[in-house]
Amino acid sequence: MKLARILIALVAVVALSASGNALSWTTNVAHIYAHGGLDVLVPGAEYSSISSLTDPYGGMIDFSSPAEIRIGNSSWNPWRAGSSEPVLWTGMGVSSMTLYFDNSPTAFGMWAMPNLLNAPFDVTLGLMDGSELTQLIDGTDGPSFFGFTHGVGVNWMTVSVDEPTWGLGFGEMVMAADYQPSPGVPEPATMTLLGLGLLGMGAGLRKRMRK
């Protein structure tokens, strides 16, 4: 009976650890930085076209179609107030953009807006386990920041708008890929508790053998 109770307790600890890997949506860039987020740099000349970016961890972020580099509040107006960062534009007639991640991020976020159109848009995430999650983003007040945090690796992300004639602008991306263990790998605290539990089981067995 004692052995059974110890095993049940250990299973509960592992289950609690696994539940901490649930993905969470965020509209606050500070949440991404708090999880070790690093800026994704956009190199290249204004008005040039690119199809991928290098992520902060040395992998690639590939686009489903080329995007044109614009400058916030300059060649892309209006972008968010006070920002002159590069903005990527899908071009006219493109209703969606998918980002494919080499280093499946555990936290990622970016600003985005439909071109010349204040409207909501959808964000769909493709998780490492093959499942998908979709979130509606309110884009009625210009550029909106959205992202996800806390653990589940994401292989791809699609942003889509309802008005395909206007295209989509996005930029100022932040990414974290290694702030916690991958799903299925016990955290250090879990391993410590597991080790203590096994030691307790061993001690109990030794006492029984001596009797």
C-alpha positions in Angstrom: 0.0 0.0 0.0 2.8 2.4 0.9 4.5 1.7 -2.5 1.3 2.3 -4.3 0.8 5.7 -2.5 4.3 6.8 -3.4 3.8 5.9 -7.1 0.5 7.8 -7.2 2.2 10.9 -5.7 5.1 10.7 -8.2 2.6 10.5 -11.1 0.7 13.5 -9.8 4.0 15.5 -9.7 4.8 14.7 -13.3 1.2 15.5 -14.4 1.4 18.9 -12.7 4.7 19.6 -14.5 3.3 18.6 -17.8 0.2 20.9 -17.3 2.6 23.8 -17.0 3.5 23.4 -20.7 0.1 24.7 -21.9 0.3 27.5 -24.5 -1.1 30.9 -23.6 -2.1 33.8 -25.9 -0.8 37.3 -25.1 -1.2 40.8 -26.5 1.7 42.2 -24.4 5.2 42.2 -25.9 6.6 42.4 -22.4 5.3 38.8 -21.8 7.5 37.5 -24.6 10.6 39.3 -23.4 9.9 38.0 -19.9 10.3 34.5 -21.2 13.7 35.2 -22.8 12.4 36.7 -26.0 14.9 38.1 -28.5 14.2 40.5 -31.4 14.0 39.0 -34.9 16.0 41.4 -37.1 14.8 42.4 -40.6 17.9 43.0 -42.8 17.8 44.5 -46.3 17.1 47.7 -48.1 13.7 49.5 -48.1 11.4 48.3 -50.9 13.4 45.1 -51.3 11.7 41.7 -51.2 12.5 38.8 -48.9 11.2 35.3 -48.4 12.8 34.4 -45.0 14.5 35.8 -41.9 17.2 34.4 -39.6 15.8 33.8 -36.2 17.8 34.8 -33.0 18.8 31.2 -32.5 20.4 30.6 -35.9 17.4 28.9 -37.6 15.2 30.3 -40.3 11.7 31.8 -40.5 10.4 31.1 -44.0 7.4 33.0 -45.5 4.7 31.3 -47.6 5.2 34.2 -50.1 7.7 37.0 -50.5 7.2 40.2 -48.5 8.4 43.7 -49.2 10.4 45.7 -46.6 8.9 49.0 -45.7 9.7 51.5 -42.9 7.2 52.2 -40.2 5.6 55.7 -40.4 7.6 56.4 -43.5 7.0 54.1 -46.5 4.4 52.3 -44.4 2.0 54.8 -42.9 0.4 54.6 -40.5 2.3 52.1 -38.4 2.3 52.3 -34.6 3.2 55.7 -33.1 6.8 56.4 -32.5 8.1 53.3 -34.3 10.4 53.5 -37.3 11.2 49.8 -37.4 11.0 47.7 -40.7 7.6 46.5 -41.6 7.0 43.5 -44.0 4.1 43.9 -46.5 2.6 40.9 -48.2 1.6 43.0 -51.3 -1.8 43.6 -52.8 -4.2 40.7 -53.2 -2.5 38.5 -50.5 -5.0 37.5 -47.8 -2.7 35.5 -45.6 0.9 34.9 -44.7 2.3 31.8 -43.0 5.6 31.8 -41.1 7.4 28.4 -40.9 9.8 28.1 -37.9 13.0 26.0 -37.9 13.5 26.4 -34.2 9.9 25.8 -33.1 9.4 28.8 -30.7 8.0 28.4 -27.2 7.1 32.1 -27.2 6.7 34.4 -30.2 4.9 37.7 -31.0 4.7 40.4 -33.6 2.7 43.5 -34.6 0.4 43.2 -37.6 -2.3 45.1 -39.4 -4.3 44.9 -42.6 -3.1 47.5 -45.1 -5.3 50.7 -45.1 -8.1 48.7 -43.5 -9.0 48.5 -39.8 -10.4 45.0 -39.5 -9.9 41.9 -37.3 -7.8 39.0 -38.5 -7.2 35.4 -37.6 -4.0 33.8 -36.3 -3.7 30.0 -36.5 -0.8 28.1 -34.9 0.5 24.6 -35.9 1.8 22.9 -32.8 4.6 20.3 -32.7 2.0 17.6 -31.7 0.1 18.2 -34.9 -2.8 20.1 -33.4 -3.9 23.6 -34.4 -5.1 26.6 -32.4 -6.9 29.7 -33.9 -7.4 33.1 -32.3 -9.3 36.1 -33.5 -7.2 39.4 -33.2 -8.9 42.8 -33.0 -7.3 44.9 -35.6 -9.7 47.8 -35.6 -7.3 50.2 -33.9 -4.4 49.9 -36.3 -1.4 47.7 -35.6 -2.0 45.1 -32.9 0.5 43.0 -31.0 -0.3 39.4 -30.5 1.7 36.3 -29.6 1.9 33.2 -27.5 4.0 32.1 -24.5 4.6 29.3 -22.1 6.0 26.1 -23.5 4.4 24.4 -26.5 6.7 24.5 -29.5 5.0 25.9 -32.6 6.0 24.8 -36.1 4.1 27.4 -38.1 1.8 30.4 -37.7 -0.7 31.8 -40.3 -2.1 35.3 -40.2 -5.1 35.9 -42.4 -7.4 38.9 -43.2 -10.9 39.0 -44.6 -10.1 41.6 -47.3 -7.6 40.0 -49.7 -7.3 43.1 -51.9 -5.4 45.1 -49.2 -2.7 42.8 -48.1 -1.1 42.6 -44.6 1.7 44.4 -42.8 3.6 42.8 -40.0 6.9 43.3 -38.1 8.8 44.0 -34.9 8.9 40.3 -34.1 10.1 38.8 -30.8 10.9 35.1 -30.3 12.0 32.7 -27.5 12.9 29.1 -28.3 14.6 27.7 -25.2 13.4 29.2 -22.0 12.1 25.9 -20.6 12.5 22.2 -21.4 10.7 20.7 -24.3 7.4 19.0 -23.7 7.8 15.5 -22.2 11.1 16.3 -20.5 10.8 16.5 -16.7 11.9 19.8 -15.2 14.7 19.8 -12.6 12.3 20.1 -9.7 10.4 17.2 -11.0 13.6 15.1 -11.4 14.6 16.0 -7.8 11.2 14.9 -6.4 11.3 11.8 -8.5 14.8 10.9 -7.1 13.7 11.5 -3.5 10.7 9.3 -4.1 12.8 6.5 -5.5 15.3 6.8 -2.6 12.3 6.5 -0.2 11.1 3.4 -2.0 14.6 1.9 -1.8 14.9 2.6 1.9 11.5 1.1 2.6 12.4 -2.1 0.7 15.7 -2.4 2.6 13.9 -2.2 5.9 11.5 -4.9 4.9 14.4 -7.2 3.8 16.1 -6.8 7.2 12.9 -7.9 9.1 
